[in-house]
Amino acid sequence: MAGKKSGPSVHQVPEGDDKPRLTCPDCGYVAYENPRIVVGAICVWENRFLLCRRAIEPRMGFWTPPSGFLEMGESTEAGAIREVWEEARAEVALDGLLALYNIPVIGQVHLVYRARMTSPRFEPGPESLEVGLFAWDDIPWNDLAFPNARWSLEHWQAMKDKPLCQIQGVPEEWQHRLGRHE
């Protein structure tokens, strides 16, 4: 535990809290466990969907739209674009937020964007065995890696001609203020 001392930590309810947390009994440091944020995109080129066959566990060998964990200091939009590049070496333009899935049982929040590929170029990145463009009827539905892959593809189909939520960033004049800890 990253506290002032390196003694053993314990699960206890810190003062002013109502949930057990990993706490250092010597210095009072509390290690909060927060949900992890996953970002991804449903990427389309000429009505075909970009899917990646996973080269890593969990679910190695199964197909999924490009997605992964958000990095510190990264916006959700930048994270989705990065994940598409890392897994499929494809460049995309985001059209808006397609879906937000809260999955508390695994401690994750998923943000999935609707994206247009800016060219038909793609190839497997290090986390993908192969990458392909699939017509709707050719999507390997029985070989999708995770339930949210199906959810987001079906949601894309339901929302394909409808406006999406546009994510707003922090206004420029506030960005420098938020970075300070005075």
Buried (B, 14 or more C-beta within 10 A) or exposed (E): BEBEEEEEBEEEEBEEEEEEBBBBEBEEBBEEEEEEBBBBBBBBBEEBBBBBBBBEEEBEEBBBBBBBEBEEEBEBBBBBBBBBBBBBBBBBEBBBBBBEBEBEEEEBBBBBBBBEBEEEEBEBBEBBBBBBBBEEEEBEEEBBBBEBBBBBBEBBEEBEEEEBEEEEEEEEEEEEEEEEEE
